Amino acid sequence: MDQVTVSSKYQVVIPKEVRRKLKVRPGQKLAVFMKGSSISLVCDRPLESLRGIMRGVEVVDLREKRDRSL
């Protein structure tokens, strides 16, 4: 597990290995989520990058809207 230090300007540096694995680039937006005492940074990917992500998923036996409970 990597550790980072918060600077006097409340900035942190994302470790190089993490940036490389997640393909984080300068100027890229990150969403910040807080849950309890934890902070999560999530890469904001363009919608176009999700094209084809579900290719090959079985869609047999999926419930229709009328089958869902409200």
N, C-alpha and C positions, 0 to 999 in steps of 0.2 A: 504494500500500500504506500502510495506517495503522500508526502506531506507538503503543504505550501504554507507560506507566511503571509499574513495580511500586512501590507505596507501602511505607512502613516496616512496615505491617501485612500485607504481601504481597498487597495488593489491586490489581486493575486495573480500569479503566473501559472498557467496550465502546463504541467510537465510535458517535455518534448515527446516522450513516448506516447502519452495520452493524445496529444495533438495529432501525432502521426497516425495512430490507430483509428481515430475518429475523423480524420481528414478535416480538422478545424483550420480555417484560413483566416488571415487578418481581415477585419471588417465584418466577419460573419456574426450574425445575431445568435445569442444564446438565451433561452428562456430560463428564468430563475424560479424555483419552487422551494417553499419552506414547509417542512412538516415536523412539528415538534421542535427539536433542537438541531435538525439536519437541514442542509442546503443542498439542492440538486441543480446542476446546470445541464440543460438539454439542448442539443444542437437543433436549431431551427432550419429544417431542410425545406427547399422548395417543393411544392406539391408535385411538380413534374418528376422529381427524383423518385417518387413512389410508384411510378408507372411500371406495371408488371410484377410488383412485389408479391401478389397473390397468385401468380401463374402456377397452375398445376394443383390448386386446392380443390378437393372434392366438394361438390355442391349438392350431392344427392342427400335427400332427407332433411333439407333445411326447412324450418317452419316458415309459413307465410305470415304476413302481418295479422291476418284474421285469427291465427292460432296463438298469438301472443297475449298474455294476460296484461291488463292495463293497470 
